[in-house]
Amino acid sequence: MYYRISKYDPRFQIDGVHSKDEWTSFSDIGCAFNGEILTVEQYIETENSYLSCVESILLASRVSALTISCLENYEALLCWKNGDTLAGDMLRDFLRDGLREKCWARLSGSNVYLDFGYDYYLHIGCPLERPEMEKIVHAHDLFFELWDSPEDLLD
């Protein structure tokens, strides 16, 4: 199954477009949304929800590590490279860099595929059926929807 995970409540979607004024990027820290300033602490809380959600999905999928491919490194100081296999803290660090738009890549394991979408979306393909995914994602105060698999993964 292939899913799109986000912090966006689907009740605010109109024709597939999120209609609520919400932050979409690390660079939005300090900006106002719906009359509230996004703080570093609020951002980190949401980012940590994404990281722990991914860890729970990997655990349920019986995957302990993911490998980087198609890397786009937007900051010269980042140490990531194609072929790196990431687990534990290294995987968390890479996911933080991806969510903060410092890099983009595909991550894959034996039966899991993950990449970053625009506007703080996370795409993940895994063997988990909808009820199990719903339980995991909602436990981390996030939302999900079924998503189309990228064409090049179907080959």
C-alpha positions in Angstrom: 0.0 0.0 0.0 1.1 3.5 -0.6 0.2 6.4 1.7 0.7 10.2 2.1 1.2 11.2 5.7 0.8 14.7 7.0 -0.1 17.0 9.9 -3.1 18.3 7.9 -6.5 17.4 9.1 -8.5 16.1 6.1 -11.6 17.9 7.3 -10.1 21.0 5.9 -9.6 19.7 2.4 -11.7 21.0 -0.4 -11.4 19.0 -3.7 -8.1 17.6 -2.5 -6.6 21.0 -1.5 -5.9 21.9 2.1 -7.8 25.1 2.8 -6.6 26.0 6.3 -3.8 28.5 6.7 -1.0 26.4 8.2 2.8 26.3 8.2 4.4 24.1 5.6 8.2 24.4 6.2 10.9 24.7 8.8 11.5 28.2 7.3 8.0 29.2 8.6 9.3 29.3 12.2 8.6 32.8 13.5 5.7 33.5 11.0 2.1 33.8 11.9 -0.6 31.3 11.0 -4.2 31.8 12.1 -3.1 34.5 14.5 -0.4 32.4 16.2 3.4 32.6 15.7 5.0 29.2 14.9 7.7 28.6 17.6 10.7 26.3 17.4 9.2 24.2 20.1 5.9 23.7 18.1 7.8 22.9 15.0 10.1 20.3 16.8 7.0 18.7 18.4 5.5 18.1 14.9 8.7 17.0 13.4 9.2 14.5 16.2 5.7 13.1 15.5 6.8 12.4 11.9 10.0 10.7 13.1 8.3 8.5 15.6 5.6 7.7 13.2 8.1 6.5 10.6 9.9 4.4 13.2 6.6 2.8 14.2 5.8 2.0 10.5 9.2 0.5 10.0 8.9 -1.6 13.1 5.5 -2.9 12.1 6.9 -3.5 8.6 9.8 -5.4 10.0 12.4 -3.1 8.4 15.4 -1.9 10.5 17.2 0.2 7.9 16.6 2.2 4.8 19.0 3.0 1.9 19.4 6.4 0.2 19.0 6.8 -3.6 18.3 9.7 -5.9 19.8 12.1 -3.4 19.5 15.8 -3.9 21.7 17.5 -1.4 20.8 21.2 -1.1 23.4 22.1 1.6 27.1 21.4 0.8 27.9 20.5 4.4 25.6 17.5 4.6 27.4 14.1 4.7 24.7 12.0 3.1 25.3 10.1 -0.2 23.6 7.6 -2.4 24.0 4.1 -1.1 24.1 5.0 2.5 22.1 2.6 4.7 20.6 4.4 7.6 19.1 3.1 10.9 18.5 4.5 14.4 19.8 8.0 15.1 21.3 8.3 11.6 17.9 7.7 10.0 16.3 10.2 12.3 19.0 12.8 11.4 18.4 12.2 7.7 14.6 12.4 8.1 15.1 15.7 10.0 17.2 17.1 7.1 14.6 16.0 4.6 11.7 17.5 6.5 13.7 20.7 6.9 14.3 20.8 3.1 18.1 20.4 3.3 17.9 17.4 1.0 15.6 15.1 -0.8 16.0 11.4 -1.5 14.2 8.2 -1.9 14.7 5.8 1.0 14.0 2.1 0.6 14.2 -1.2 2.4 13.2 -4.7 1.7 9.5 -3.8 1.6 9.3 -0.1 2.4 9.7 3.0 0.2 9.8 6.6 1.5 10.2 10.1 0.1 9.4 13.7 1.0 6.6 15.6 -0.7 6.2 19.4 -0.9 4.5 21.3 1.9 5.5 18.8 4.7 4.0 15.7 3.2 5.7 12.3 3.6 5.1 9.5 1.1 5.5 5.9 2.2 4.9 2.6 0.6 4.8 -0.4 2.9 3.0 -3.7 3.5 0.7 -2.3 6.2 -3.0 -2.4 5.4 -5.2 0.6 6.0 -6.5 -0.3 9.5 -2.9 -0.9 10.9 -1.6 2.3 9.2 -4.5 4.3 10.6 -3.8 3.1 14.1 -0.1 4.0 13.9 -0.5 7.4 12.2 -3.2 8.5 14.5 -1.2 7.5 17.6 1.3 10.1 16.5 -1.4 12.8 16.0 -0.9 12.8 12.2 -3.2 12.0 9.3 -2.9 9.8 6.2 -4.6 9.1 2.9 -4.1 6.4 0.2 -1.8 7.7 -2.4 -0.7 6.7 -5.9 2.6 5.0 -6.2 5.2 6.8 -8.3 5.4 5.5 -11.8 9.0 4.5 -11.6 8.3 2.2 -8.6 5.9 0.1 -10.6 8.7 -1.1 -13.0 
